[in-house]
Amino acid sequence: AWSVEANNALAEADRLQQQKRWADAITYYKRVLAVSPNPPNFQKYIVLNNLGWSMYHTDRWAEAEHYYHLALAAVPNKPPTDHAHINLATLYTKTHRPAEAVASYRAALSMTASQRVQTQLGRVLIRNFQVGEAVETLKEA
């Protein structure tokens, strides 16, 4: 169930995240889940994805990856945004996992056409020595 208290904690967590106060944001995202352990799928996706993003920025990469996957699992048919895929791709790029980064960027692009994501995909392909495919991807961007 979703409550006013959960909604207020989410708003505070998002505010803290926008201020790049990652550790404080993590505390509030976890508070949302404590107050509402089984929120509606949309809210669950947002909370888990944003929790992952805050974890990423505190170099807690395994935890970040875990929360991104939980976010995507919360909405298995169609995530409301491409953010969890993009965040996973960013994490995979940072942790030198180019094949997984490519797959995540492609998943994001299957949802929305984005020049920025297309460009990031091209860069990962170049770093992975997939030059021909990178050139085609960058041309499309």
C-alpha positions in Angstrom: 0.0 0.0 0.0 1.0 3.6 -0.6 0.6 6.2 2.2 1.1 9.9 2.7 4.1 9.0 4.9 5.7 7.0 2.0 5.0 9.8 -0.4 6.6 12.4 1.8 9.6 10.2 2.4 10.0 9.7 -1.4 9.7 13.4 -2.0 12.5 14.1 0.6 14.7 11.3 -0.8 14.3 12.8 -4.3 15.1 16.2 -3.0 18.3 14.9 -1.2 19.3 13.0 -4.4 19.0 16.2 -6.5 21.3 17.9 -4.0 23.7 15.0 -4.5 23.4 14.1 -0.8 23.6 10.4 -1.7 23.9 8.8 1.8 21.0 10.9 3.1 18.9 10.0 0.0 19.7 6.3 0.6 18.3 6.6 4.1 15.1 8.1 2.9 14.6 5.7 0.0 15.0 2.8 2.5 12.5 4.6 4.8 10.0 4.6 1.9 10.4 0.8 1.6 10.1 0.4 5.4 6.9 2.4 5.5 5.5 0.8 2.3 7.2 -2.6 1.9 5.1 -3.4 -1.2 4.3 -0.1 -2.9 2.4 0.0 -6.2 4.6 -1.0 -9.2 5.2 2.5 -10.5 6.4 3.8 -7.1 8.4 0.7 -6.5 10.2 1.1 -9.8 11.0 4.8 -9.0 12.2 4.1 -5.4 14.3 1.1 -6.3 15.9 2.7 -9.4 16.7 5.9 -7.4 18.0 3.9 -4.5 20.3 2.2 -7.0 21.4 5.6 -8.4 22.3 6.8 -5.0 24.2 3.6 -4.3 26.1 4.0 -7.5 27.2 7.4 -6.4 28.6 6.1 -3.1 30.6 3.4 -5.0 28.3 0.6 -3.8 28.1 -0.9 -7.3 26.9 -4.4 -6.4 24.1 -2.9 -4.4 23.3 -0.4 -7.1 23.1 -3.2 -9.7 20.8 -5.2 -7.4 18.4 -2.3 -7.0 18.3 -1.6 -10.7 17.4 -5.2 -11.4 14.7 -5.1 -8.6 13.3 -1.9 -10.2 13.0 -3.6 -13.6 11.5 -6.7 -12.0 8.8 -4.6 -10.4 7.5 -3.7 -13.9 8.4 -6.7 -16.0 6.2 -5.9 -19.0 7.1 -2.2 -19.5 9.1 0.0 -17.2 7.7 3.5 -17.0 11.0 5.0 -18.0 14.3 3.9 -19.6 16.2 5.1 -16.6 17.0 1.8 -14.9 18.4 0.4 -18.2 20.5 3.6 -18.7 21.7 3.4 -15.1 22.6 -0.3 -15.5 24.5 0.6 -18.7 26.4 3.4 -16.9 27.3 1.0 -14.1 28.4 -1.7 -16.5 30.5 0.8 -18.4 32.1 2.0 -15.1 32.8 -1.6 -14.0 34.3 -2.6 -17.4 31.5 -4.8 -18.6 30.9 -3.6 -22.2 28.7 -6.4 -23.4 26.3 -5.9 -20.6 26.5 -2.1 -21.1 25.6 -2.6 -24.8 22.6 -4.8 -24.0 21.4 -2.3 -21.4 21.7 0.7 -23.8 19.9 -1.3 -26.5 17.1 -2.1 -24.0 16.8 1.6 -23.2 16.7 2.5 -26.9 14.0 -0.1 -27.5 11.8 2.1 -25.2 12.6 5.6 -26.4 14.7 7.1 -29.1 17.4 9.2 -27.5 20.4 10.8 -29.2 22.3 10.8 -25.9 21.7 7.1 -25.3 22.5 6.3 -28.9 25.8 8.3 -28.6 26.7 6.5 -25.3 26.0 3.1 -27.0 28.3 4.1 -29.9 31.1 5.0 -27.4 30.8 1.6 -25.6 30.9 -0.2 -29.0 34.1 1.7 -29.9 35.7 0.8 -26.6 34.7 -2.8 -27.3 36.3 -2.7 -30.7 33.0 -3.0 -32.5 33.9 -0.1 -34.8 31.6 -0.9 -37.8 28.6 -1.2 -35.5 29.7 1.9 -33.6 29.9 4.0 -36.8 26.3 2.9 -37.8 25.1 3.6 -34.3 26.7 7.1 -34.2 25.3 7.9 -37.7 21.8 7.2 -36.4 22.4 9.5 -33.4 
